[in-house]
Amino acid sequence: MLPLRLVMLGMLGMLPMLLTAPAQAPALEARVREAIAASGADVAVAYRTLDGRDALLLGADTVFHAASTMKIPVMIELFNQAGQRTLSLDDPLPIRNAFRSIVDGSPYTLSEGDDSDREIYAKVGGTMTLAQLSEAMITVSSNFATNLLIEKLGVDNVRRTVTRLGAEGMQVLRGVEDGKAFEKGLNNSTTARGLLTLLEKLAHGQAVSASADAAMIEMLKRQTFNDAIPAGVPAGVAVAHKTGNITRIHHDAAVVYGNRPYVLVVLVRGIEDKKQSAALIAAISRLIYEATASGR
């Protein structure tokens, strides 16, 4: 056994670490809570470094309308089926604007004016590959591409994959713009923890396979809406992410590839002006990035 004097000296040498380490997370949490309180919005945050050393969970199990963040599990299921060779990403898919409500099977169509991508509407009557549709669904958040892919993949298969990955907080019930389902409250929903889980699986190459997950991460890096989480990190830092927006809802879920990569999910409900909600998410993103980089 070591002499008591040496043991005491060793403990004294560790004292600065013992005093400062527990204060790191509370200090960050206080700053994030202050930003949330000032916004007056309902906000959930889920953050964890990929090495698992640092984390912050605020309202992580609160349920929100998923908006377009539900496109992440749709993408994962597409690559899952491609990995199982039940389909190929190069397979062509007919482009038709005709879908069925999950309420009663009645038909509905998507409006070009309500979508963030109009190119696919010009291809009605033709075909696009599954890879092209996935790219449009993620990078420009095409609703049309999303509905076509969900119809092809099967919503039950998407749900099974979400369950397999342990992301029960994400619930995918249907495609987008199903008005009858919306009126009955049958909406896609998510929690910050659910999205955190999905992105951690992707970042660690555990969602489908190392190669498939790397391809999906690269696709998420090509997202064109970058006024939220990416706006809070320095230029040049790669961010693989997916946003989601509907009335008074604004989300962003990302893998941030700084010196210490991490997953950050910020879900916001209750802000009418998208610029304000984007600024709030960017502010939280900046706090997280600075704390991760500095170790505070």
N, C-alpha and C positions, 0 to 999 in steps of 0.2 A: 504493500500500500504506500501511496505517496505521503510524505510528511504533511501534517495539517497546515503548516506555513505555506507550502507550495500550492496546496489546494486553494487556500484563501487568496494567494496572489493570483492564481489562475482565474478565480471568480471575479476578483477586482478588475483584471484585464478585460473580462467580458462585460463589465458593467456598462460601458457606453453603448454597446450593442443592445443590451437588455433594456436600457432606458429609451433608446431611440426607435428600435424596431416596432414595438407595439403602437407607437404614435403615428407611424406612417399611414396606415390604412384609415384611422379615424380622421386625420388631417385632410386626406383626400375626400373622404366621405362628407366631411363638414362643408368643404368647398362645393362639392356637387349638389348637396342638399340646398345650399344657399342659392345656387343658380336655378334649381327647380322651384324653390319657394318664390323667388322673384318673378318667375314666369307665370305663376298662377295656374299652370297646366297640370294635368295628370301625367306623370312621367315614370317610366320604369327603366332601370339601367342594369345591364349585366356585363361585367368586365372580368376577364381572366387572362393572364399571360399564358402563352403556350407551354412554358416550363412549369406552370402550375403554382408558382411561388406567390403571386399577388392576385387578389380578386376583390371585387366589389359588387354586391348584389343588393339593389334597392327596388322593392316591388317586383322582384323577378318572376313571381308566379301570378301576378295580376293579369287578367285576360283582356286583350285588346282585339279589335278588328284587325285582321292580318294585313289588309290591303295587299299590295303586290309582293310583300315578303313571302307569301305562300308560293311564289314562283321558284323559290330555292328548292323545296322538296320535289316539285314537279321536275326540275332539272335533274336532281339526283336520281329519281325513278327512271328517267329517260336513259341515263348512263348505266343504271342498274340493269335495265332490260337489254341494253346493247351489250353489256358484259356477259349476260346470260345467253346472248345470241338469239334472243327471240325477235330481235329486229336489228337493223343496222342504222347508224346515224346518217348514212348516205341514201336510205330509202326515201323515195318521193312520197309526198302526201298531197292529195287533192285539196285545193283551197276553195272552201265553200263557206258562205256566211249564213249558216243555219244550225241552230243549237236547240236543245230541249231543256226546259225547266225541270229541276229536280222535284218540284212540287207536284206537277200533274202531267209532265211530259209535253206541255204545250210549246210550240216553237217560238223562238225569239232570235233576233239578229243583233249584231254589234254595230254601233254607230262610229263611223270614221271620225266624226268631230269630237267624240268622247275618248278616243284612244290616243296614246302618245306616239304611235307609229302608224303611218298611213300607207307605207309602201306595200304591205301585204294586201290591202284592199284592192290595189291595182292588179293583183295577180289572181283575183277570183276567177275560177274557171280553169286555171292552170295548176301547176304543182310547185312545191318547194321541198327541199330535203328536211329531214328531222333536225339535222345539225343547223341548218339555216333558221328554222323556226325557233330552236333553242337560243341561238344567238340573238334573235330579235326579242324573244321573251325576256332575256336577262339584260342585255345592254341598253335597249331602248324601252324596256318594259311593255312590250306589245301585248295587249289583252287578247287580240285576235289569235296570235300565235299560241298564247297560253291555253285558250279554249280548245284549239285544234289538238294540242299535245295532250291535254287532259282526256279528251275524247278518245284519242289513240291509245294512251297508256292505261286508262281505267282509274277512276278516282279511288277505288278500293285498294288498288295496288300502291298508289301514292301513300295512302294511310298506313298500309302495312309496312312500308319502308320507313316511314316516320317512327312507327312503334319499334321496329327492329333497331333503329339507331338511338332509342331511348329519349326521343324528343316529344314526349306526350303532350307538352304544352302547345304544340302546333297541331291544329285541327283543320284539315282540308276537306270541305264538304262538296265543293262545286267549282265550276268555272266562274268567270267574272260576268257582271252585268245581267245576272239572272234576277230580273225585277221582282218576280213573284216570290222567289226565295228570300230576297232582301226584305220584302214586306212582312214575311212571317218570321223574321229574325234568324233565318238559316244562313249564317255567314261563316266564312273562313275566319278562324281566330288563331291567336298566338300569344305566347308569353315571351318575355325576354329570355328566360332560361331555356325555352324550347329552341329558339333561334341560336342561342349560345352553343347549345349542344350540337346542332347541325353543323355550324361553322367550325367548331372544334374538330368534329369528325372529318370534315373536308380538309382542314389544315394539317391534320395528322395522317392523312391518307387512309382513313378508316371507314369512309362512307361506302365506297364501292371497291376501289383498288387504288394503288399508288398512282398509276398512270391516268386513270379516269378522274380521280380527285384533283390531280395537278391540272388537267385540262379544264375542269370546272372552275378552279381557282383563277386560272388565266382568263376565263370568260367573265368572271365577276370583276376582274381588274379592268375590263373594257367597258364597265358601266359608264353611261354618259351623263348621269345626273350626279354632280359632285359638289353640291353646295352644303352638305351636312357633315358627316364624319370626315371626309377628305379635306374639307375646308378648315378643319381644326388641327391638321398636321402639316409639317413643313413640306414645301414643294419637293418633289422627287421621292417622297416616301410612298411606296406602293400600297394601295388599298384595294382589296377584293371585297366588294360589297353589293348589297341589294337594298334599294329604297322601296318605300311604299307610301302612297298618298291617296287619301280620299278626303271628303269634307271634314275638317277639324281633326284629321288624323295625319300624322307624319312620322314615319319610321326610317331608321337606317340600321343595318346589321352588317358588320364588317370584320375582316381579318386585316389588321394593320401591321405591315411588315417594316417596323422600325428596328432599332438595334436589338430590342427585346420584343419579338412579335407577340401580339395579343389579339383576342377577340373582344369587340365592343358592340353591344346592342343598345340602342336608345329608342324607346317607343314613346310617342307623344300624342296625347289626346286633349283637345280643348282649345287649340289656337286656330283662329280663322285664317290669319294671314300666313301663307306658306313661307314667306321670307322671314317672318319672326320665328317660326318653328325651326326653320333651317338654321337660323342664327343660334338658337338655343342648343340644338344638337351639336353644332360646330363648337360652341363654348364648352360643352361637356367633353367633347372629343379633345379639345385643347388641354383641359385640365388632366384628363387621363394620360394623354401623350406626355405631357411635361412631368407628371408624377412617375410614369414608367421610366422615362429617360433618366430622371434624377434619382430614382429610388426613394422618393418621398410620397 
